[in-house]
Amino acid sequence: MVSCCDRYVHERLAIFAGSKHSLKGRNWATRYNGEWLMRLGVFRFSGNVHWATTHASR
């Protein structure tokens, strides 16, 4: 499962790379796929969030 943060980072990096290489259009999903992100060394969020109290109980 891909989080919304992962999708946002993927989109922004792809748009940046497209503008850097003077590529027109926003078909970033086909040009810059998950394999491209792995070659860049971008990590994805994974795991579970465990909520805890932020202060000591009395």
Backbone bond lengths (Angstrom), bond angles and torsions (degrees), N, CA, C in turn:
res aa  C-N    CA-C-N  psi(-1)  N-CA   C-N-CA  omega(-1)  CA-C   N-CA-C  phi
1 M - - - 1.445 - - 1.522 109.29 -
2 V 1.298 116.43 132.31 1.458 121.59 -178.28 1.524 108.72 -101.63
3 S 1.314 116.26 130.08 1.459 119.73 -178.87 1.523 110.62 -79.14
4 C 1.313 115.33 165.11 1.466 119.71 179.88 1.530 110.07 -67.14
5 C 1.331 117.78 -30.17 1.466 120.53 176.84 1.521 110.73 -66.70
6 D 1.331 116.84 -40.54 1.464 120.89 177.89 1.526 110.88 -62.30
7 R 1.331 116.39 -43.87 1.470 120.25 179.42 1.516 110.86 -63.37
8 Y 1.335 117.31 -40.49 1.456 121.47 -179.73 1.528 110.95 -64.52
9 V 1.313 117.02 -46.05 1.467 121.30 178.90 1.525 110.08 -62.22
10 H 1.329 117.57 -43.48 1.466 122.05 178.62 1.533 110.08 -59.62
11 E 1.321 117.14 -46.75 1.458 120.68 -179.01 1.519 111.68 -63.83
12 R 1.316 117.26 -45.79 1.472 120.23 -177.25 1.527 111.49 -66.30
13 L 1.332 117.96 -40.76 1.461 120.51 177.05 1.525 111.46 -64.88
14 A 1.333 116.92 -39.58 1.459 120.67 179.94 1.522 111.28 -67.68
15 I 1.324 117.73 -41.31 1.460 120.81 177.51 1.523 110.20 -64.64
16 F 1.325 116.85 -41.07 1.465 120.67 177.58 1.524 111.02 -61.89
17 A 1.328 116.90 -46.06 1.465 120.77 179.83 1.524 110.73 -64.97
18 G 1.321 117.63 -38.59 1.457 120.95 178.24 1.517 112.14 -63.79
19 S 1.325 116.91 -42.06 1.463 119.47 179.03 1.524 111.03 -71.04
20 K 1.317 116.80 -33.09 1.463 120.45 178.57 1.526 111.15 -65.37
21 H 1.341 116.57 -34.68 1.462 121.41 -178.95 1.523 112.33 -99.74
22 S 1.332 117.00 14.94 1.470 124.29 177.32 1.520 113.05 56.01
23 L 1.337 116.96 41.42 1.461 121.69 176.68 1.517 108.54 -95.32
24 K 1.302 116.41 131.01 1.461 121.62 -179.21 1.522 109.66 -89.61
25 G 1.321 116.08 155.83 1.454 121.47 175.57 1.512 112.46 91.75
26 R 1.319 113.24 165.20 1.464 119.19 -178.05 1.512 111.28 -115.06
27 N 1.322 118.18 32.04 1.465 119.77 176.51 1.525 109.43 -86.17
28 W 1.325 115.13 53.14 1.456 122.10 -175.53 1.516 112.43 -68.54
29 A 1.329 118.17 -26.59 1.467 120.29 -176.39 1.529 111.62 -66.21
30 T 1.327 117.43 -30.62 1.463 119.36 -179.86 1.526 111.55 -86.45
31 R 1.316 117.05 -33.83 1.466 119.47 179.52 1.519 112.31 -75.65
32 Y 1.311 115.29 -42.70 1.462 121.00 -173.15 1.526 108.80 -118.47
33 N 1.302 116.16 90.28 1.464 121.21 -176.05 1.533 110.57 -93.34
34 G 1.310 116.03 -171.87 1.460 121.45 -178.67 1.517 113.27 -62.86
35 E 1.321 116.45 -33.30 1.467 120.26 177.67 1.528 110.68 -64.08
36 W 1.306 116.37 -38.38 1.470 121.59 177.08 1.524 110.18 -61.19
37 L 1.342 116.63 -43.02 1.463 120.02 178.30 1.521 111.37 -63.76
38 M 1.325 117.16 -39.19 1.466 120.10 179.41 1.525 110.80 -64.44
39 R 1.333 117.02 -39.02 1.476 119.86 177.91 1.520 111.10 -64.89
40 L 1.336 117.33 -31.47 1.460 120.91 176.91 1.530 111.80 -72.65
41 G 1.321 115.77 -21.93 1.459 119.83 -178.25 1.520 112.93 88.22
42 V 1.335 117.40 23.85 1.458 121.44 179.15 1.521 108.90 -80.47
43 F 1.314 116.34 128.81 1.456 121.48 177.98 1.512 109.64 -89.62
44 R 1.320 115.62 150.46 1.467 121.57 177.06 1.522 108.88 -105.25
45 F 1.330 114.52 149.78 1.452 119.31 174.53 1.520 108.78 -71.19
46 S 1.293 116.86 137.47 1.455 120.46 175.58 1.516 108.15 -154.03
47 G 1.315 115.01 160.44 1.454 119.27 178.46 1.509 111.53 110.76
48 N 1.303 115.01 -175.45 1.453 122.06 -178.46 1.516 109.67 -114.88
49 V 1.309 115.35 151.16 1.459 121.28 176.41 1.516 107.38 -98.30
50 H 1.315 115.99 127.44 1.457 121.50 177.33 1.524 107.56 -112.06
51 W 1.320 115.59 108.72 1.448 120.46 -178.42 1.519 109.54 -78.95
52 A 1.303 115.62 138.25 1.463 121.65 178.96 1.520 108.62 -136.04
53 T 1.314 115.66 166.61 1.462 119.09 177.35 1.519 109.32 -70.63
54 T 1.314 115.72 147.73 1.451 119.88 -177.51 1.522 112.67 -94.21
55 H 1.318 116.78 -4.51 1.454 120.28 179.01 1.535 108.66 -138.78
56 A 1.288 114.87 160.78 1.463 120.01 -177.53 1.535 109.62 -72.80
57 S 1.311 115.00 141.10 1.475 118.83 176.42 1.514 109.73 -84.04
58 R 1.319 116.22 154.59 1.481 119.73 -177.73 1.487 111.17 -101.66
